[in-house]
Amino acid sequence: MSRNDFLTQIWKPYPAMPENAQAAGRIYQIEREGDALKLVLHRDSETHKIHFEKAPKHSEFLIEGDIVAVVSASEVVLLAPQKQSLPNRSYNKELTQNWGTYLQSLREFFVSKGFVELKTPSLVVCPGTEPSLDVFSTNLKIGSRQQKLFLPTSPELHLKKALALGAEKIFELAPCFRNGEVTERHQPEFLMLEWYRAYASLKLIKEDTVKLVSHLAQAMKVAGPVKVTSYSVAELFKIHCGFELKPDTSKEELKTLAEKIGVDVRSAESIDDYFFLIFMDKIESQLPADELVFVEKYPPYQAALARLTSDGWGDRFEAYWKGMELCNAFHELNDPTVQRLRSQEDLQKKSEMHKEPVSLDDEFFQCLEAGLPPSGGIALGVERLFMALLGLQNISDLRLFPQQN
């Protein structure tokens, strides 16, 4: 009798789990020696070795990959046969448990400091206006009415609405969506942590960041950064490029600098492109990986949602650790006129880059017009920080179902 005959003629398809089963799992290995049978079962990331002095009835039809239950020394029940191989994916229980500990510790940190966790929508009128980002769009149908909506690239606009409505210390772990990029550090769907402090500047947000990284390192029982350092963007351009960057440095000046120091800028179109390519090539890779490095005071064109300092720089910072950009913080812009102008400029840039058009969120501007208190806010890549803490190099390593190239 063949295995197929056994499955079609004798086996009772997909039985329930026997209540008197002594062991169960997927067969990882089978050893047959004379009348004896050895099974190695895999279950819940553990292996179980089962030895039968005499092979149970019909066990000759079992193969590696079958899911079975061992009822007694003489009975094995086939629960589910392996009819084809599993997808090329793996479940890492230890990593999954670490991820759960990480998220729990993250929430505990903010709750202990008096923050309130919010949940903002995953279908929004405006996903964000950042020109370089590709978005996911859909149509909401209500009866005969249709409305174009988007998956958010960030929960920022709704969290700021909450600040205007009276919330003061808030945070969210928000699923975010950015189309068009799958790399070692990017997935189209990811988890963003954002937190805001109303009536505050970036000083407290920076302190939060340092304490959060330390708290999570202790919770995960891993080493944190060896030290914390801070540089302005202008200082880094001076150190690594020998160039005196100013708030009003032009696109042509950056283009000339790139050519002088050997940065390939053939793909660059905007001043943001030139800045980004120079920063990535000559500066970001030189930041000490074992330190938590804050990069502060960006050119104004790199700060669409931030206030400007008295000397013309964008009042924002980014933090780096283990060679990765972890977060992006802003002393939030709350002037509705300036914000609308910058948002419209972003939409114009998006159009020039042939990106899918998006509309502005009128309710967000209504909240700005009604009054948004001075606030500090930050967006942190949740997977990024987890990778840095555990020394992971690829975001796919912590996903059971990552998007593949």
C-alpha positions, 0 to 999 in steps of 0.5 A: 500500500502506498502513502496515498492509498493510506491517506485516501482509504484508511486515514480519517482526515484531520482528527481532533487532538486526542485528549489522552495524547502524551506528546504531539508536534511536527515530525522533524526526523524519523529513524527506522531500525528493524521493528523499532521507530524513533521520532523527533517531534518539533513543537513550540520551538522545542524538540521531543524524542519519542522511541517505540520498541515496536513501530505503531500500526501504519507508522510506515506511512509517516514522513518528515513534516507530518503533524502527529500525536503520540497516544501510547507506546503503540499508537500514533495518530496522524493529525495533519499530513504534509502534502507540500513543503512549508513556505520559506519562513521561520518562527523564532519564539525567542525573538518573538518573546523579546519583541513582546518584552520590548513593546511592553517595556516601551509602554511601561516607560511612557505610562510611568511618566504620565503619558496617555496612549492614543489610537489615531485612524489608519484611514486618513484624508492626508497621509503626510506631505513629505515630498519624497514619500510614496503613499498607499491610497484607497477609496471609502464607499458609503452608499453612493458616496466615495472618498479617496483616503490614504494609509498614514505615513505617520500619525503626526497630524492627528496627534497634533490635533489631539494636542490642540483639543487639550491632550498634553503628554501623549504617545502612540505605537502606530502602524505606518505605511510607505510605498516603494521601498524594501531594504534591510532597514525598510518595510512598506508597513512598519511601527512608528512610536510618536510622543508629544509634550505640549507646552514644552521644547525639544529639551525634554524630548531629548531627555526622554529619548536618552532615558527611553533607550537606557530603560529598554536596554536594561529591560532587554538585558543588553548593553546600551550606548557607551555615551551620548553626544550632540553635534549641529549639522553645521559642525558635522559639515565642517568636520567631515566636509571642510565646509561652512554650512549656513541656513541660506546655503544654496543648491548650487553651493551644495552641488559644488561641494559634492563635486569637490568632495567626490559625492555622486549627485547625478540623481539629485534634483532639489536642494534636499537631494544634494543635502541628503546625498552629501550627509549620507555619503560623508557624515552619517557613515562616520558617526560613532556606532557605539554612541547615541549621537544627536544631530541638531539644527538642520537647514530650514528646507529640512524642517518643514514641520519645525520652528526655526531658531533665532539664527535661522536653523530648523529646530529639530534633531535626529538620533543615531545609534549602531549606524542607524537613524532611530528618530526624528524630533521637532520643536513643532511649528504651530503658526498656521500661516507658515505651516500652510505655506510649507505644506503647499510647497511640499505638495508642489515638490511632490507634483514635480517629482511625479508622486501621487497627489494628496490633499491637505487635512483641513481639520488639522489647519482648523486646529492650528487656527484654533490654537496649538500650544508650543510643543515638542514631538518625535517619531521613532522607528520601533523596529529600528531601535529593537534592531539596534538593541539586539544587533540585528542587521535586517528588519526582515529578521524580526518579521514572520511575514516580511515583504520581499524584494 
